[in-house]
Amino acid sequence: MRTIVDLPKEQLAALGRICEEDKISRAEAIRRAVDAYAKQRQSCPDAVFGLWTKRKEDALEYEDRVRSEWDRTNG
């Protein structure tokens, strides 16, 4: 499927450098970029799962405490 993409000059220049260095077409570089982005997005939830388990404070208690600062008035 063909897709038209508008890129700013800086991104187009970067794409040109990548294509020249890797000796690939613009289409191939964009396909690779989409694949890499999709893989990164897919692995992101796994990368952060369980980050709070070693903390002593319950996450919801922490959230309540931090948000309570929003209610404070200066004065």
mmCIF file of the N, C-alpha and C atoms, coordinates in Angstrom:
data_MODEL
# 
_entry.id   MODEL 
# 
loop_
_atom_site.group_PDB 
_atom_site.id 
_atom_site.type_symbol 
_atom_site.label_atom_id 
_atom_site.label_alt_id 
_atom_site.label_comp_id 
_atom_site.label_asym_id 
_atom_site.label_entity_id 
_atom_site.label_seq_id 
_atom_site.pdbx_PDB_ins_code 
_atom_site.Cartn_x 
_atom_site.Cartn_y 
_atom_site.Cartn_z 
_atom_site.occupancy 
_atom_site.B_iso_or_equiv 
_atom_site.pdbx_formal_charge 
_atom_site.auth_seq_id 
_atom_site.auth_comp_id 
_atom_site.auth_asym_id 
_atom_site.auth_atom_id 
_atom_site.pdbx_PDB_model_num 
ATOM 1   N N  . MET A 1 1  ? 0.844  -1.173 0.000  1.00 0.00 ? 1  MET A N  1 
ATOM 2   C CA . MET A 1 1  ? 0.000  0.000  0.000  1.00 0.00 ? 1  MET A CA 1 
ATOM 3   C C  . MET A 1 1  ? 0.891  1.239  0.000  1.00 0.00 ? 1  MET A C  1 
ATOM 4   N N  . ARG A 1 2  ? 0.538  2.203  -0.762 1.00 0.00 ? 2  ARG A N  1 
ATOM 5   C CA . ARG A 1 2  ? 1.299  3.455  -0.806 1.00 0.00 ? 2  ARG A CA 1 
ATOM 6   C C  . ARG A 1 2  ? 0.701  4.443  0.178  1.00 0.00 ? 2  ARG A C  1 
ATOM 7   N N  . THR A 1 3  ? 1.588  5.197  0.807  1.00 0.00 ? 3  THR A N  1 
ATOM 8   C CA . THR A 1 3  ? 1.173  6.216  1.758  1.00 0.00 ? 3  THR A CA 1 
ATOM 9   C C  . THR A 1 3  ? 2.003  7.466  1.523  1.00 0.00 ? 3  THR A C  1 
ATOM 10  N N  . ILE A 1 4  ? 1.358  8.604  1.554  1.00 0.00 ? 4  ILE A N  1 
ATOM 11  C CA . ILE A 1 4  ? 2.067  9.869  1.411  1.00 0.00 ? 4  ILE A CA 1 
ATOM 12  C C  . ILE A 1 4  ? 2.353  10.407 2.803  1.00 0.00 ? 4  ILE A C  1 
ATOM 13  N N  . VAL A 1 5  ? 3.606  10.796 3.038  1.00 0.00 ? 5  VAL A N  1 
ATOM 14  C CA . VAL A 1 5  ? 4.022  11.306 4.340  1.00 0.00 ? 5  VAL A CA 1 
ATOM 15  C C  . VAL A 1 5  ? 4.719  12.643 4.132  1.00 0.00 ? 5  VAL A C  1 
ATOM 16  N N  . ASP A 1 6  ? 4.293  13.654 4.859  1.00 0.00 ? 6  ASP A N  1 
ATOM 17  C CA . ASP A 1 6  ? 4.961  14.953 4.816  1.00 0.00 ? 6  ASP A CA 1 
ATOM 18  C C  . ASP A 1 6  ? 5.979  15.003 5.942  1.00 0.00 ? 6  ASP A C  1 
ATOM 19  N N  . LEU A 1 7  ? 7.228  15.297 5.593  1.00 0.00 ? 7  LEU A N  1 
ATOM 20  C CA . LEU A 1 7  ? 8.299  15.397 6.584  1.00 0.00 ? 7  LEU A CA 1 
ATOM 21  C C  . LEU A 1 7  ? 8.920  16.780 6.526  1.00 0.00 ? 7  LEU A C  1 
ATOM 22  N N  . PRO A 1 8  ? 9.265  17.342 7.687  1.00 0.00 ? 8  PRO A N  1 
ATOM 23  C CA . PRO A 1 8  ? 10.005 18.602 7.681  1.00 0.00 ? 8  PRO A CA 1 
ATOM 24  C C  . PRO A 1 8  ? 11.398 18.371 7.076  1.00 0.00 ? 8  PRO A C  1 
ATOM 25  N N  . LYS A 1 9  ? 12.022 19.433 6.650  1.00 0.00 ? 9  LYS A N  1 
ATOM 26  C CA . LYS A 1 9  ? 13.331 19.346 5.995  1.00 0.00 ? 9  LYS A CA 1 
ATOM 27  C C  . LYS A 1 9  ? 14.357 18.586 6.825  1.00 0.00 ? 9  LYS A C  1 
ATOM 28  N N  . GLU A 1 10 ? 14.346 18.816 8.145  1.00 0.00 ? 10 GLU A N  1 
ATOM 29  C CA . GLU A 1 10 ? 15.330 18.171 9.016  1.00 0.00 ? 10 GLU A CA 1 
ATOM 30  C C  . GLU A 1 10 ? 15.148 16.654 9.029  1.00 0.00 ? 10 GLU A C  1 
ATOM 31  N N  . GLN A 1 11 ? 13.896 16.210 9.094  1.00 0.00 ? 11 GLN A N  1 
ATOM 32  C CA . GLN A 1 11 ? 13.637 14.776 9.096  1.00 0.00 ? 11 GLN A CA 1 
ATOM 33  C C  . GLN A 1 11 ? 13.936 14.156 7.741  1.00 0.00 ? 11 GLN A C  1 
ATOM 34  N N  . LEU A 1 12 ? 13.638 14.868 6.684  1.00 0.00 ? 12 LEU A N  1 
ATOM 35  C CA . LEU A 1 12 ? 13.936 14.374 5.340  1.00 0.00 ? 12 LEU A CA 1 
ATOM 36  C C  . LEU A 1 12 ? 15.439 14.236 5.145  1.00 0.00 ? 12 LEU A C  1 
ATOM 37  N N  . ALA A 1 13 ? 16.200 15.198 5.661  1.00 0.00 ? 13 ALA A N  1 
ATOM 38  C CA . ALA A 1 13 ? 17.658 15.117 5.564  1.00 0.00 ? 13 ALA A CA 1 
ATOM 39  C C  . ALA A 1 13 ? 18.191 13.936 6.371  1.00 0.00 ? 13 ALA A C  1 
ATOM 40  N N  . ALA A 1 14 ? 17.637 13.742 7.578  1.00 0.00 ? 14 ALA A N  1 
ATOM 41  C CA . ALA A 1 14 ? 18.052 12.609 8.410  1.00 0.00 ? 14 ALA A CA 1 
ATOM 42  C C  . ALA A 1 14 ? 17.719 11.290 7.722  1.00 0.00 ? 14 ALA A C  1 
ATOM 43  N N  . LEU A 1 15 ? 16.535 11.223 7.116  1.00 0.00 ? 15 LEU A N  1 
ATOM 44  C CA . LEU A 1 15 ? 16.141 10.022 6.385  1.00 0.00 ? 15 LEU A CA 1 
ATOM 45  C C  . LEU A 1 15 ? 17.097 9.759  5.227  1.00 0.00 ? 15 LEU A C  1 
ATOM 46  N N  . GLY A 1 16 ? 17.480 10.812 4.527  1.00 0.00 ? 16 GLY A N  1 
ATOM 47  C CA . GLY A 1 16 ? 18.431 10.662 3.427  1.00 0.00 ? 16 GLY A CA 1 
ATOM 48  C C  . GLY A 1 16 ? 19.769 10.123 3.888  1.00 0.00 ? 16 GLY A C  1 
ATOM 49  N N  . ARG A 1 17 ? 20.256 10.628 5.032  1.00 0.00 ? 17 ARG A N  1 
ATOM 50  C CA . ARG A 1 17 ? 21.529 10.139 5.573  1.00 0.00 ? 17 ARG A CA 1 
ATOM 51  C C  . ARG A 1 17 ? 21.437 8.660  5.961  1.00 0.00 ? 17 ARG A C  1 
ATOM 52  N N  . ILE A 1 18 ? 20.332 8.295  6.597  1.00 0.00 ? 18 ILE A N  1 
ATOM 53  C CA . ILE A 1 18 ? 20.141 6.894  6.998  1.00 0.00 ? 18 ILE A CA 1 
ATOM 54  C C  . ILE A 1 18 ? 20.130 5.992  5.767  1.00 0.00 ? 18 ILE A C  1 
ATOM 55  N N  . CYS A 1 19 ? 19.388 6.401  4.761  1.00 0.00 ? 19 CYS A N  1 
ATOM 56  C CA . CYS A 1 19 ? 19.282 5.596  3.543  1.00 0.00 ? 19 CYS A CA 1 
ATOM 57  C C  . CYS A 1 19 ? 20.629 5.452  2.847  1.00 0.00 ? 19 CYS A C  1 
ATOM 58  N N  . GLU A 1 20 ? 21.386 6.531  2.817  1.00 0.00 ? 20 GLU A N  1 
ATOM 59  C CA . GLU A 1 20 ? 22.700 6.489  2.186  1.00 0.00 ? 20 GLU A CA 1 
ATOM 60  C C  . GLU A 1 20 ? 23.658 5.579  2.965  1.00 0.00 ? 20 GLU A C  1 
ATOM 61  N N  . GLU A 1 21 ? 23.669 5.738  4.288  1.00 0.00 ? 21 GLU A N  1 
ATOM 62  C CA . GLU A 1 21 ? 24.571 4.932  5.119  1.00 0.00 ? 21 GLU A CA 1 
ATOM 63  C C  . GLU A 1 21 ? 24.219 3.447  5.071  1.00 0.00 ? 21 GLU A C  1 
ATOM 64  N N  . ASP A 1 22 ? 22.927 3.135  5.115  1.00 0.00 ? 22 ASP A N  1 
ATOM 65  C CA . ASP A 1 22 ? 22.491 1.734  5.136  1.00 0.00 ? 22 ASP A CA 1 
ATOM 66  C C  . ASP A 1 22 ? 22.243 1.166  3.748  1.00 0.00 ? 22 ASP A C  1 
ATOM 67  N N  . LYS A 1 23 ? 22.371 2.019  2.736  1.00 0.00 ? 23 LYS A N  1 
ATOM 68  C CA . LYS A 1 23 ? 22.145 1.623  1.340  1.00 0.00 ? 23 LYS A CA 1 
ATOM 69  C C  . LYS A 1 23 ? 20.767 0.964  1.172  1.00 0.00 ? 23 LYS A C  1 
ATOM 70  N N  . ILE A 1 24 ? 19.751 1.687  1.656  1.00 0.00 ? 24 ILE A N  1 
ATOM 71  C CA . ILE A 1 24 ? 18.371 1.224  1.541  1.00 0.00 ? 24 ILE A CA 1 
ATOM 72  C C  . ILE A 1 24 ? 17.509 2.351  0.984  1.00 0.00 ? 24 ILE A C  1 
ATOM 73  N N  . SER A 1 25 ? 16.325 1.989  0.542  1.00 0.00 ? 25 SER A N  1 
ATOM 74  C CA . SER A 1 25 ? 15.393 2.994  0.021  1.00 0.00 ? 25 SER A CA 1 
ATOM 75  C C  . SER A 1 25 ? 14.709 3.723  1.167  1.00 0.00 ? 25 SER A C  1 
ATOM 76  N N  . ARG A 1 26 ? 14.098 4.844  0.832  1.00 0.00 ? 26 ARG A N  1 
ATOM 77  C CA . ARG A 1 26 ? 13.319 5.569  1.841  1.00 0.00 ? 26 ARG A CA 1 
ATOM 78  C C  . ARG A 1 26 ? 12.196 4.695  2.372  1.00 0.00 ? 26 ARG A C  1 
ATOM 79  N N  . ALA A 1 27 ? 11.541 3.974  1.465  1.00 0.00 ? 27 ALA A N  1 
ATOM 80  C CA . ALA A 1 27 ? 10.432 3.106  1.875  1.00 0.00 ? 27 ALA A CA 1 
ATOM 81  C C  . ALA A 1 27 ? 10.907 2.062  2.880  1.00 0.00 ? 27 ALA A C  1 
ATOM 82  N N  . GLU A 1 28 ? 12.067 1.457  2.620  1.00 0.00 ? 28 GLU A N  1 
ATOM 83  C CA . GLU A 1 28 ? 12.591 0.451  3.547  1.00 0.00 ? 28 GLU A CA 1 
ATOM 84  C C  . GLU A 1 28 ? 12.955 1.061  4.886  1.00 0.00 ? 28 GLU A C  1 
ATOM 85  N N  . ALA A 1 29 ? 13.532 2.252  4.878  1.00 0.00 ? 29 ALA A N  1 
ATOM 86  C CA . ALA A 1 29 ? 13.874 2.919  6.134  1.00 0.00 ? 29 ALA A CA 1 
ATOM 87  C C  . ALA A 1 29 ? 12.619 3.220  6.947  1.00 0.00 ? 29 ALA A C  1 
ATOM 88  N N  . ILE A 1 30 ? 11.575 3.653  6.289  1.00 0.00 ? 30 ILE A N  1 
ATOM 89  C CA . ILE A 1 30 ? 10.326 3.953  6.991  1.00 0.00 ? 30 ILE A CA 1 
ATOM 90  C C  . ILE A 1 30 ? 9.679  2.678  7.506  1.00 0.00 ? 30 ILE A C  1 
ATOM 91  N N  . ARG A 1 31 ? 9.710  1.597  6.712  1.00 0.00 ? 31 ARG A N  1 
ATOM 92  C CA . ARG A 1 31 ? 9.171  0.314  7.199  1.00 0.00 ? 31 ARG A CA 1 
ATOM 93  C C  . ARG A 1 31 ? 9.912  -0.133 8.454  1.00 0.00 ? 31 ARG A C  1 
ATOM 94  N N  . ARG A 1 32 ? 11.233 -0.008 8.444  1.00 0.00 ? 32 ARG A N  1 
ATOM 95  C CA . ARG A 1 32 ? 12.034 -0.392 9.614  1.00 0.00 ? 32 ARG A CA 1 
ATOM 96  C C  . ARG A 1 32 ? 11.705 0.485  10.822 1.00 0.00 ? 32 ARG A C  1 
ATOM 97  N N  . ALA A 1 33 ? 11.505 1.774  10.574 1.00 0.00 ? 33 ALA A N  1 
ATOM 98  C CA . ALA A 1 33 ? 11.178 2.685  11.670 1.00 0.00 ? 33 ALA A CA 1 
ATOM 99  C C  . ALA A 1 33 ? 9.823  2.338  12.283 1.00 0.00 ? 33 ALA A C  1 
ATOM 100 N N  . VAL A 1 34 ? 8.857  2.014  11.450 1.00 0.00 ? 34 VAL A N  1 
ATOM 101 C CA . VAL A 1 34 ? 7.526  1.638  11.949 1.00 0.00 ? 34 VAL A CA 1 
ATOM 102 C C  . VAL A 1 34 ? 7.628  0.341  12.745 1.00 0.00 ? 34 VAL A C  1 
ATOM 103 N N  . ASP A 1 35 ? 8.378  -0.645 12.243 1.00 0.00 ? 35 ASP A N  1 
ATOM 104 C CA . ASP A 1 35 ? 8.567  -1.895 12.979 1.00 0.00 ? 35 ASP A CA 1 
ATOM 105 C C  . ASP A 1 35 ? 9.217  -1.650 14.334 1.00 0.00 ? 35 ASP A C  1 
ATOM 106 N N  . ALA A 1 36 ? 10.268 -0.836 14.364 1.00 0.00 ? 36 ALA A N  1 
ATOM 107 C CA . ALA A 1 36 ? 10.960 -0.545 15.619 1.00 0.00 ? 36 ALA A CA 1 
ATOM 108 C C  . ALA A 1 36 ? 10.043 0.172  16.601 1.00 0.00 ? 36 ALA A C  1 
ATOM 109 N N  . TYR A 1 37 ? 9.259  1.106  16.110 1.00 0.00 ? 37 TYR A N  1 
ATOM 110 C CA . TYR A 1 37 ? 8.335  1.844  16.971 1.00 0.00 ? 37 TYR A CA 1 
ATOM 111 C C  . TYR A 1 37 ? 7.264  0.910  17.528 1.00 0.00 ? 37 TYR A C  1 
ATOM 112 N N  . ALA A 1 38 ? 6.739  0.032  16.693 1.00 0.00 ? 38 ALA A N  1 
ATOM 113 C CA . ALA A 1 38 ? 5.713  -0.905 17.138 1.00 0.00 ? 38 ALA A CA 1 
ATOM 114 C C  . ALA A 1 38 ? 6.261  -1.852 18.208 1.00 0.00 ? 38 ALA A C  1 
ATOM 115 N N  . LYS A 1 39 ? 7.479  -2.341 18.019 1.00 0.00 ? 39 LYS A N  1 
ATOM 116 C CA . LYS A 1 39 ? 8.100  -3.233 19.008 1.00 0.00 ? 39 LYS A CA 1 
ATOM 117 C C  . LYS A 1 39 ? 8.351  -2.499 20.315 1.00 0.00 ? 39 LYS A C  1 
ATOM 118 N N  . GLN A 1 40 ? 8.802  -1.255 20.235 1.00 0.00 ? 40 GLN A N  1 
ATOM 119 C CA . GLN A 1 40 ? 9.076  -0.459 21.431 1.00 0.00 ? 40 GLN A CA 1 
ATOM 120 C C  . GLN A 1 40 ? 7.797  -0.222 22.210 1.00 0.00 ? 40 GLN A C  1 
ATOM 121 N N  . ARG A 1 41 ? 6.726  0.105  21.534 1.00 0.00 ? 41 ARG A N  1 
ATOM 122 C CA . ARG A 1 41 ? 5.435  0.341  22.199 1.00 0.00 ? 41 ARG A CA 1 
ATOM 123 C C  . ARG A 1 41 ? 4.905  -0.931 22.834 1.00 0.00 ? 41 ARG A C  1 
ATOM 124 N N  . GLN A 1 42 ? 5.121  -2.044 22.168 1.00 0.00 ? 42 GLN A N  1 
ATOM 125 C CA . GLN A 1 42 ? 4.623  -3.322 22.657 1.00 0.00 ? 42 GLN A CA 1 
ATOM 126 C C  . GLN A 1 42 ? 5.359  -3.760 23.921 1.00 0.00 ? 42 GLN A C  1 
ATOM 127 N N  . SER A 1 43 ? 6.646  -3.477 24.009 1.00 0.00 ? 43 SER A N  1 
ATOM 128 C CA . SER A 1 43 ? 7.439  -3.927 25.150 1.00 0.00 ? 43 SER A CA 1 
ATOM 129 C C  . SER A 1 43 ? 7.386  -2.957 26.322 1.00 0.00 ? 43 SER A C  1 
ATOM 130 N N  . CYS A 1 44 ? 6.882  -1.768 26.109 1.00 0.00 ? 44 CYS A N  1 
ATOM 131 C CA . CYS A 1 44 ? 6.872  -0.747 27.154 1.00 0.00 ? 44 CYS A CA 1 
ATOM 132 C C  . CYS A 1 44 ? 6.118  -1.166 28.414 1.00 0.00 ? 44 CYS A C  1 
ATOM 133 N N  . PRO A 1 45 ? 4.909  -1.720 28.338 1.00 0.00 ? 45 PRO A N  1 
ATOM 134 C CA . PRO A 1 45 ? 4.230  -2.111 29.581 1.00 0.00 ? 45 PRO A CA 1 
ATOM 135 C C  . PRO A 1 45 ? 5.023  -3.136 30.385 1.00 0.00 ? 45 PRO A C  1 
ATOM 136 N N  . ASP A 1 46 ? 5.674  -4.062 29.719 1.00 0.00 ? 46 ASP A N  1 
ATOM 137 C CA . ASP A 1 46 ? 6.470  -5.063 30.422 1.00 0.00 ? 46 ASP A CA 1 
ATOM 138 C C  . ASP A 1 46 ? 7.676  -4.440 31.111 1.00 0.00 ? 46 ASP A C  1 
ATOM 139 N N  . ALA A 1 47 ? 8.194  -3.380 30.537 1.00 0.00 ? 47 ALA A N  1 
ATOM 140 C CA . ALA A 1 47 ? 9.385  -2.745 31.095 1.00 0.00 ? 47 ALA A CA 1 
ATOM 141 C C  . ALA A 1 47 ? 9.090  -2.045 32.414 1.00 0.00 ? 47 ALA A C  1 
ATOM 142 N N  . VAL A 1 48 ? 7.861  -1.635 32.645 1.00 0.00 ? 48 VAL A N  1 
ATOM 143 C CA . VAL A 1 48 ? 7.536  -0.896 33.857 1.00 0.00 ? 48 VAL A CA 1 
ATOM 144 C C  . VAL A 1 48 ? 6.699  -1.703 34.843 1.00 0.00 ? 48 VAL A C  1 
ATOM 145 N N  . PHE A 1 49 ? 6.252  -2.888 34.449 1.00 0.00 ? 49 PHE A N  1 
ATOM 146 C CA . PHE A 1 49 ? 5.416  -3.694 35.328 1.00 0.00 ? 49 PHE A CA 1 
ATOM 147 C C  . PHE A 1 49 ? 6.189  -4.077 36.591 1.00 0.00 ? 49 PHE A C  1 
ATOM 148 N N  . GLY A 1 50 ? 5.598  -3.819 37.741 1.00 0.00 ? 50 GLY A N  1 
ATOM 149 C CA . GLY A 1 50 ? 6.200  -4.207 39.003 1.00 0.00 ? 50 GLY A CA 1 
ATOM 150 C C  . GLY A 1 50 ? 7.192  -3.227 39.582 1.00 0.00 ? 50 GLY A C  1 
ATOM 151 N N  . LEU A 1 51 ? 7.296  -2.037 39.026 1.00 0.00 ? 51 LEU A N  1 
ATOM 152 C CA . LEU A 1 51 ? 8.260  -1.058 39.527 1.00 0.00 ? 51 LEU A CA 1 
ATOM 153 C C  . LEU A 1 51 ? 7.976  -0.628 40.962 1.00 0.00 ? 51 LEU A C  1 
ATOM 154 N N  . TRP A 1 52 ? 6.727  -0.712 41.386 1.00 0.00 ? 52 TRP A N  1 
ATOM 155 C CA . TRP A 1 52 ? 6.349  -0.201 42.698 1.00 0.00 ? 52 TRP A CA 1 
ATOM 156 C C  . TRP A 1 52 ? 6.494  -1.269 43.787 1.00 0.00 ? 52 TRP A C  1 
ATOM 157 N N  . THR A 1 53 ? 6.751  -2.510 43.434 1.00 0.00 ? 53 THR A N  1 
ATOM 158 C CA . THR A 1 53 ? 6.713  -3.608 44.404 1.00 0.00 ? 53 THR A CA 1 
ATOM 159 C C  . THR A 1 53 ? 7.727  -3.471 45.530 1.00 0.00 ? 53 THR A C  1 
ATOM 160 N N  . LYS A 1 54 ? 8.840  -2.810 45.305 1.00 0.00 ? 54 LYS A N  1 
ATOM 161 C CA . LYS A 1 54 ? 9.872  -2.682 46.335 1.00 0.00 ? 54 LYS A CA 1 
ATOM 162 C C  . LYS A 1 54 ? 9.682  -1.464 47.228 1.00 0.00 ? 54 LYS A C  1 
ATOM 163 N N  . ARG A 1 55 ? 8.693  -0.660 46.955 1.00 0.00 ? 55 ARG A N  1 
ATOM 164 C CA . ARG A 1 55 ? 8.446  0.527  47.783 1.00 0.00 ? 55 ARG A CA 1 
ATOM 165 C C  . ARG A 1 55 ? 7.649  0.149  49.013 1.00 0.00 ? 55 ARG A C  1 
ATOM 166 N N  . LYS A 1 56 ? 7.900  0.851  50.097 1.00 0.00 ? 56 LYS A N  1 
ATOM 167 C CA . LYS A 1 56 ? 7.204  0.567  51.347 1.00 0.00 ? 56 LYS A CA 1 
ATOM 168 C C  . LYS A 1 56 ? 5.824  1.198  51.393 1.00 0.00 ? 56 LYS A C  1 
ATOM 169 N N  . GLU A 1 57 ? 5.631  2.260  50.636 1.00 0.00 ? 57 GLU A N  1 
ATOM 170 C CA . GLU A 1 57 ? 4.359  2.977  50.636 1.00 0.00 ? 57 GLU A CA 1 
ATOM 171 C C  . GLU A 1 57 ? 3.442  2.423  49.549 1.00 0.00 ? 57 GLU A C  1 
ATOM 172 N N  . ASP A 1 58 ? 2.178  2.242  49.883 1.00 0.00 ? 58 ASP A N  1 
ATOM 173 C CA . ASP A 1 58 ? 1.192  1.804  48.921 1.00 0.00 ? 58 ASP A CA 1 
ATOM 174 C C  . ASP A 1 58 ? 1.039  2.865  47.825 1.00 0.00 ? 58 ASP A C  1 
ATOM 175 N N  . ALA A 1 59 ? 0.907  2.440  46.591 1.00 0.00 ? 59 ALA A N  1 
ATOM 176 C CA . ALA A 1 59 ? 0.834  3.374  45.467 1.00 0.00 ? 59 ALA A CA 1 
ATOM 177 C C  . ALA A 1 59 ? -0.351 4.331  45.580 1.00 0.00 ? 59 ALA A C  1 
ATOM 178 N N  . LEU A 1 60 ? -1.499 3.832  46.008 1.00 0.00 ? 60 LEU A N  1 
ATOM 179 C CA . LEU A 1 60 ? -2.672 4.699  46.122 1.00 0.00 ? 60 LEU A CA 1 
ATOM 180 C C  . LEU A 1 60 ? -2.516 5.697  47.267 1.00 0.00 ? 60 LEU A C  1 
ATOM 181 N N  . GLU A 1 61 ? -1.877 5.263  48.353 1.00 0.00 ? 61 GLU A N  1 
ATOM 182 C CA . GLU A 1 61 ? -1.611 6.193  49.449 1.00 0.00 ? 61 GLU A CA 1 
ATOM 183 C C  . GLU A 1 61 ? -0.655 7.295  48.995 1.00 0.00 ? 61 GLU A C  1 
ATOM 184 N N  . TYR A 1 62 ? 0.353  6.910  48.227 1.00 0.00 ? 62 TYR A N  1 
ATOM 185 C CA . TYR A 1 62 ? 1.300  7.890  47.692 1.00 0.00 ? 62 TYR A CA 1 
ATOM 186 C C  . TYR A 1 62 ? 0.569  8.890  46.792 1.00 0.00 ? 62 TYR A C  1 
ATOM 187 N N  . GLU A 1 63 ? -0.267 8.365  45.932 1.00 0.00 ? 63 GLU A N  1 
ATOM 188 C CA . GLU A 1 63 ? -1.015 9.229  45.012 1.00 0.00 ? 63 GLU A CA 1 
ATOM 189 C C  . GLU A 1 63 ? -1.883 10.219 45.785 1.00 0.00 ? 63 GLU A C  1 
ATOM 190 N N  . ASP A 1 64 ? -2.581 9.725  46.794 1.00 0.00 ? 64 ASP A N  1 
ATOM 191 C CA . ASP A 1 64 ? -3.416 10.612 47.613 1.00 0.00 ? 64 ASP A CA 1 
ATOM 192 C C  . ASP A 1 64 ? -2.577 11.687 48.301 1.00 0.00 ? 64 ASP A C  1 
ATOM 193 N N  . ARG A 1 65 ? -1.420 11.281 48.828 1.00 0.00 ? 65 ARG A N  1 
ATOM 194 C CA . ARG A 1 65 ? -0.558 12.237 49.526 1.00 0.00 ? 65 ARG A CA 1 
ATOM 195 C C  . ARG A 1 65 ? -0.056 13.315 48.579 1.00 0.00 ? 65 ARG A C  1 
ATOM 196 N N  . VAL A 1 66 ? 0.381  12.914 47.424 1.00 0.00 ? 66 VAL A N  1 
ATOM 197 C CA . VAL A 1 66 ? 0.913  13.881 46.458 1.00 0.00 ? 66 VAL A CA 1 
ATOM 198 C C  . VAL A 1 66 ? -0.199 14.799 45.946 1.00 0.00 ? 66 VAL A C  1 
ATOM 199 N N  . ARG A 1 67 ? -1.341 14.232 45.672 1.00 0.00 ? 67 ARG A N  1 
ATOM 200 C CA . ARG A 1 67 ? -2.445 15.052 45.167 1.00 0.00 ? 67 ARG A CA 1 
ATOM 201 C C  . ARG A 1 67 ? -2.990 15.996 46.227 1.00 0.00 ? 67 ARG A C  1 
ATOM 202 N N  . SER A 1 68 ? -2.820 15.634 47.490 1.00 0.00 ? 68 SER A N  1 
ATOM 203 C CA . SER A 1 68 ? -3.309 16.526 48.548 1.00 0.00 ? 68 SER A CA 1 
ATOM 204 C C  . SER A 1 68 ? -2.554 17.839 48.528 1.00 0.00 ? 68 SER A C  1 
ATOM 205 N N  . GLU A 1 69 ? -1.343 17.843 47.982 1.00 0.00 ? 69 GLU A N  1 
ATOM 206 C CA . GLU A 1 69 ? -0.578 19.092 47.861 1.00 0.00 ? 69 GLU A CA 1 
ATOM 207 C C  . GLU A 1 69 ? -1.282 20.079 46.947 1.00 0.00 ? 69 GLU A C  1 
ATOM 208 N N  . TRP A 1 70 ? -2.069 19.580 46.022 1.00 0.00 ? 70 TRP A N  1 
ATOM 209 C CA . TRP A 1 70 ? -2.770 20.458 45.093 1.00 0.00 ? 70 TRP A CA 1 
ATOM 210 C C  . TRP A 1 70 ? -3.846 21.260 45.811 1.00 0.00 ? 70 TRP A C  1 
ATOM 211 N N  . ASP A 1 71 ? -4.364 20.698 46.897 1.00 0.00 ? 71 ASP A N  1 
ATOM 212 C CA . ASP A 1 71 ? -5.454 21.341 47.628 1.00 0.00 ? 71 ASP A CA 1 
ATOM 213 C C  . ASP A 1 71 ? -4.956 22.435 48.585 1.00 0.00 ? 71 ASP A C  1 
ATOM 214 N N  . ARG A 1 72 ? -3.688 22.424 48.862 1.00 0.00 ? 72 ARG A N  1 
ATOM 215 C CA . ARG A 1 72 ? -3.157 23.416 49.803 1.00 0.00 ? 72 ARG A CA 1 
ATOM 216 C C  . ARG A 1 72 ? -3.206 24.809 49.198 1.00 0.00 ? 72 ARG A C  1 
ATOM 217 N N  . THR A 1 73 ? -3.520 25.760 50.026 1.00 0.00 ? 73 THR A N  1 
ATOM 218 C CA . THR A 1 73 ? -3.523 27.152 49.566 1.00 0.00 ? 73 THR A CA 1 
ATOM 219 C C  . THR A 1 73 ? -2.287 27.838 50.108 1.00 0.00 ? 73 THR A C  1 
ATOM 220 N N  . ASN A 1 74 ? -1.715 28.684 49.314 1.00 0.00 ? 74 ASN A N  1 
ATOM 221 C CA . ASN A 1 74 ? -0.551 29.459 49.773 1.00 0.00 ? 74 ASN A CA 1 
ATOM 222 C C  . ASN A 1 74 ? -1.040 30.623 50.606 1.00 0.00 ? 74 ASN A C  1 
ATOM 223 N N  . GLY A 1 75 ? -0.575 30.725 51.817 1.00 0.00 ? 75 GLY A N  1 
ATOM 224 C CA . GLY A 1 75 ? -0.986 31.868 52.589 1.00 0.00 ? 75 GLY A CA 1 
ATOM 225 C C  . GLY A 1 75 ? -1.001 31.566 53.990 1.00 0.00 ? 75 GLY A C  1 
# 
